[in-house]
Structure formats: structure tokens, C-alpha cells
């Protein structure tokens, strides 16, 4: 079993001992006073039984069976338990977490990925995600399998554990994504925030600021303030970023003509679409497809993308 000596200093990834292992399992001892520290890696705290109390900055987090808390790197935090309790910590390298958790959302749910990234990496004084979910047998079965794999000593161990951790995060987001609490925000307000981000994600090609304000019973000015506070961007900037990311994905993952991509993303004026794309990526859509397409070899055989654009 992997264990570390918690200190007041920042714990670097070097404490994760085995260099070729990305995810380490650490049982937090019970009857343990809180000792403040920071990590240079992600800590995913999973309450298996009993009760623990977590702290991130000045925020107190009571944890019960089934609860899950994700603490970002560099966040000052502590755990304490003065009764019987069983808490498992997954200590995960940054690159592995980003691929397993944020990577699940990156392509098709880029707005949510940006939102979670800002909570974990931005200037938020409480950089953590808390899932106050009940015990989930299916989720915990995946966790158990990952732990058992971590005990093996063969060449496939790391890849198998990483694969199961990917599955764990997919199931966590699928089954409990709507329950997540952000930092010191109340559960109800967190639900509203997530609902707003989810609605924008699902309707970014057509949604208007007025529609969003009416749907969630806010004024347009309030919606703008909420988005600026938690995303650091205006409504227009969020929509434009999402459209440009999807445009880039379609350019490399399909043979759609530029005109069709512009239409799919809600641009009636192709010239406007091309101008915004060039401003975002420094290339025209055709140049981006040709240069990146050759690099990634994603374009299907047949008529070239550039030729289709000429039709």
C-alpha cells in the first residue's frame, strides 16, 4: 500500500515514488488531526465508510459514505477524522487527471470542460469539486478493480489502472455530474450554475442571452455577471469559443465543406465565420484543414477538403 508522510510543505510528484505509475492509492488514517499541506498533483478523496472532515483553504467539507471530493494541485488542504472512518485517496498526476477527467468533456462538451478547468485552475479561492452523492455500487466496483490492478506487478498495470480511472470519471460525470458543488457555493446555486453551463453547451449554436435569462429567471445583466464571474468571459465570448472549437473539430474530423460547417454552427454569413476563425486560429478554415489534416491524417480519402470548398 502506498503511503506518504504529510508535511506542511508542498508535495511534488516525486513523492509518487514509482516513476512509471500515474495513479497511487493512499488510505487516509483515522483518528488523525488535520495537517495543512499542498500537493503538486490531484487528490481524489473517496469516502468508503464512516465520516471524515475535509478542509480546502477556509472551507469545511463534511464527508459521508459515498461522497467524492477532487482537490486541485496547489490548493492548501487537510483531512481529519476522530472516529472510525475509511477514506481512500487517489493521488493522480496532473497530465493523467486532465486526460481522464477533463478529456472526457473536451471535444463535445468544451464549455463544461472550460468551466471545470476554471474552478480547478483559475483564481477560485476554493479549487475543488465536491460530489455529495450516495454510495454508487457500480462506480465503486470500477474503483475496486482499479485498486486490485494497482497491486499487480506486470507491464500492463499502469495502462490498466489508467483505463479504469478513465471509466471511473466517466461514470462519475454521467451519474453524478448534476450533483457537483463548486467551492464555497451552496448546493442550490451550484445546481443553477451547472444547469446554465449545460444549457449553453447543449444549445450554443442557437441560444440567445435573453433566452438564457428568461429560462433561469435572471435578468440579462445578472446572467452576464454570473458568466463573467465563473467563466471569466462574456456570453458572446463563451458562445464564440465553443463554436470555434467545434469548427476546428469538424474541419479535421469530417469532409464537410466550409459552407456546411458555417451553417451547422449558426453562421448565416460565411465571410463572418471565416474572419472569426482566422482571428481565433491564425489561419483560414481551409488552411487549418490542410495543414492540421496532413499532420493528423484525419481527412478521409476522396475529394479533398480544399476542392470541396471550391464547389
C-alpha positions, 0 to 999 in steps of 0.5 A: 500500500502506498503511503506518504508522510504529510508535511506542511510543505508542498508535495511534488510528484516525486513523492509518487515514488514509482516513476512509471505509475500515474495513479497511487492509492493512499488510505487516509488514517483515522483518528488523525488531526488535520495537517495543512499541506499542498500537493503538486498533483490531484487528490481524489478523496473517496469516502468508503465508510464512516465520516471524515472532515475535509478542509480546502483553504477556509472551507469545511467539507463534511464527508459521508459514505459515498461522497467524492471530493477532487482537490486541485494541485496547489490548493492548501488542504487537510483531512481529519477524522476522530472516529472510525472512518475509511477514506481512500485517496487517489493521488493522480498526476496532473497530465493523467487527471486532465486526460481522464477527467477533463478529456472526457468533456473536451471535444463535445462538451468544451464549455463544461470542460472550460468551466471545470478547468476554471474552478480547478485552475483559475483564481477560485479561492476554493479549487475543488469539486465536491460530489455529495452523492450516495454510495454508487455500487457500480462506480465503486466496483470500477474503483475496486478493480482499479485498486486490485490492478494497482497491486499487480506487478506486470507491464500492463498495470499502469495502462490498466489502472489508467483505463479504469480511472478513465471509466471511473470519471466517466461514470462519475460525470454521467451519474453524478455530474448534476450533483457537483458543488463548486467551492464555497457555493451552496448546493442550490446555486451550484445546481443553477450554475451547472444547469446554465453551463449545460444549457449553453453547451447543449444549445450554443449554436442557437441560444440567445442571452435573453433566452438564457435569462428568461429560462433561469429567471435572471435578468440579462445583466445578472446572467452576464455577471454570473458568466463573467464571474465563473467563466471569466468571459462574456456570453458572446465570448463563451458562445464564440469559443465553443463554436470555434472549437467545434469548427476546428473539430469538424474541419479535421474530423469530417469532409464537410465543406466550409459552407456546411460547417458555417451553417451547422454552427449558426453562421448565416454569413460565411465571410463572418465565420471565416474572419472569426476563425482566422482571428481565433486560429491564425489561419483560414478554415481551409488552411487549418484543414490542410495543414492540421489534416496532413499532420493528423491524417484525419481527412478521409480519402476522396475529394479533398477538403480544399476542392470541396470548398471550391464547389 
